[in-house]
Amino acid sequence: MAKPNVINKQELLEAAQKCVAEKGMDKLTLKAVADQANVSQGTVYYHFRTKEQLIIELVESLCNASWVSVEQNNRSVEEAIQEAKERCDYHSVYHRLFFSSLAASFQIKENRNRMGSMIQEENKHLTDILTARWGESPIKNISMDQWGILVNAIIDGLAVQALLDEEFPKEDVFTALHVFFDFMTNEVKR
């Protein structure tokens, strides 16, 4: 198959994101992406063999863009939490994509490894942000790498709860998360 020169993979990912935003996750198909990008289905199949591959690459793209934004703008823990809070919602497209990909990835080893790598990369970014804030762990027996993992698990756990509960008390929970980080920061300063 000749390489299509009409559109690149990133443009197809943008078309997929727009498709999900306009029509919902349930309507995301390779054909829908082709229609949205105004290209043939063959062009989409050239870049993405399956819908699962498309979704994983879309999640990776969105996640990477978020971390690039955090790093380029030298954001603090508070700003990173605010960004997580904005994505934590009953209607969150990002988290619906993320958790759908995660569930589907358990059946395909390559996809499972990609999702695992993505989560490890998130852990590393969070470790770096926390290290910049705290310098060292506020609790002797917890390493900074472990803090990154724990914070990622907390944020993902909150996202799951928000996806499942339209009445999830997001404001109160994220206020508590800020209080927690302030407390831990004060512990380091002691």
C-alpha positions in Angstrom: 0.0 0.0 0.0 1.4 3.4 -1.0 1.8 5.9 1.8 -1.0 8.5 1.6 0.2 12.1 1.3 -3.1 13.7 1.8 -3.2 13.7 5.6 -0.8 12.8 8.4 -1.5 10.7 11.5 -1.7 13.8 13.8 -4.4 15.3 11.6 -6.3 12.1 11.8 -6.0 12.1 15.6 -7.4 15.7 15.6 -10.3 14.5 13.4 -10.9 11.6 15.8 -10.9 14.0 18.8 -13.4 16.3 17.0 -15.5 13.3 16.1 -15.7 12.2 19.7 -16.4 15.7 20.9 -19.2 16.2 18.4 -20.8 12.7 18.2 -19.7 11.0 21.4 -17.4 8.0 22.1 -20.0 5.5 20.9 -20.0 6.9 17.4 -16.2 6.8 17.0 -15.3 4.5 14.2 -12.5 4.5 11.6 -15.1 5.4 9.0 -16.4 8.3 11.1 -12.8 9.6 11.4 -12.4 9.2 7.6 -15.6 11.2 7.1 -14.5 13.9 9.6 -11.1 14.2 7.9 -12.6 14.0 4.4 -10.4 11.2 3.3 -10.9 7.6 2.3 -11.2 4.8 4.9 -8.0 3.3 3.3 -6.1 6.4 4.4 -7.3 5.9 8.0 -6.5 2.2 7.9 -3.0 3.0 6.7 -2.3 4.8 9.9 -4.6 2.8 12.3 -5.2 -0.9 11.9 -8.0 -1.0 14.5 -10.3 1.3 16.4 -8.4 0.2 19.6 -5.1 1.4 18.1 -6.7 4.7 17.1 -8.1 5.2 20.6 -4.8 4.4 22.3 -2.9 6.7 20.1 -5.5 9.4 20.6 -5.2 9.0 24.4 -1.4 9.1 24.1 -1.6 12.3 22.0 -4.0 14.0 24.5 -1.9 12.9 27.5 1.4 14.0 25.9 -0.1 17.4 24.9 -1.2 17.9 28.5 2.3 17.1 29.9 4.0 19.3 27.3 1.7 22.1 28.4 2.5 21.6 32.1 6.3 21.4 31.4 6.5 24.3 28.9 4.5 26.6 31.2 6.6 25.4 34.2 3.3 24.7 36.1 3.2 24.1 39.8 1.5 21.2 41.6 -1.6 23.4 42.1 -1.8 24.2 38.4 -1.4 20.5 37.5 -4.1 19.6 40.0 -6.3 22.3 38.4 -5.8 20.7 35.0 -6.7 17.3 36.4 -9.8 18.8 38.0 -10.9 20.2 34.7 -10.7 16.8 33.1 -12.4 15.1 36.1 -16.1 15.1 35.0 -19.0 12.9 34.4 -18.8 13.7 30.7 -15.0 13.6 30.4 -14.1 12.6 26.9 -10.4 12.1 27.8 -11.1 9.8 30.7 -13.7 7.8 28.8 -11.1 7.3 26.1 -8.4 6.5 28.6 -10.4 3.9 30.7 -12.0 2.4 27.5 -8.4 1.9 26.1 -7.2 0.6 29.4 -10.0 -2.0 29.6 -9.5 -3.1 26.0 -5.8 -3.3 26.4 -5.9 -6.2 28.8 -6.7 -8.5 25.8 -3.8 -7.4 23.5 -0.3 -7.5 25.0 1.1 -4.7 22.7 -1.7 -2.4 23.7 -1.3 -3.4 27.4 2.4 -2.5 27.2 1.6 0.9 25.6 -0.9 1.8 28.3 1.5 0.6 31.0 4.2 2.8 29.5 1.9 5.8 29.3 1.0 5.4 33.0 4.7 5.0 33.9 5.4 8.2 32.0 2.6 10.0 33.9 4.1 8.7 37.2 7.5 10.1 36.2 6.0 13.6 35.3 4.2 13.7 38.6 7.4 12.6 40.5 9.2 15.5 38.8 6.5 18.0 39.7 6.5 16.8 43.3 10.3 16.8 43.6 10.3 20.4 42.3 7.8 21.3 45.0 9.1 19.3 47.9 12.7 18.6 47.1 12.5 15.5 49.2 9.8 13.2 50.4 7.8 14.5 53.4 7.6 11.0 54.8 10.9 9.1 55.3 9.8 5.7 54.1 8.0 6.9 50.9 10.3 7.6 47.9 9.5 10.4 45.5 8.9 7.8 42.8 6.3 6.2 45.1 4.7 9.6 45.6 4.3 10.0 41.8 2.6 6.6 41.6 0.3 7.4 44.6 -0.7 10.8 43.2 -1.4 9.3 39.8 -3.6 6.6 41.4 -5.5 9.2 43.4 -6.2 11.4 40.3 -7.2 8.4 38.2 -9.4 7.1 41.0 -11.1 10.5 41.3 -11.7 10.4 37.5 -13.3 7.0 37.7 -15.6 8.2 40.5 -16.6 11.3 38.6 -17.3 9.3 35.4 -19.7 7.1 37.4 -21.4 9.7 39.6 -22.9 12.8 38.0 -23.2 14.3 41.5 -19.5 13.7 42.3 -18.4 16.5 44.7 -15.5 17.5 42.6 -15.0 21.0 44.1 -14.8 19.7 47.7 -12.6 16.7 46.8 -10.1 18.9 44.8 -10.1 21.4 47.6 -9.2 18.6 50.0 -6.4 17.5 47.6 -5.0 21.0 47.7 -5.1 21.0 51.5 -3.3 17.6 51.4 -0.5 19.0 49.2 -0.2 22.1 51.3 0.1 19.9 54.4 2.8 17.7 52.8 4.7 20.8 51.7 4.7 22.2 55.2 5.9 18.8 56.5 8.9 19.0 54.2 9.7 22.5 55.5 9.8 21.4 59.1 
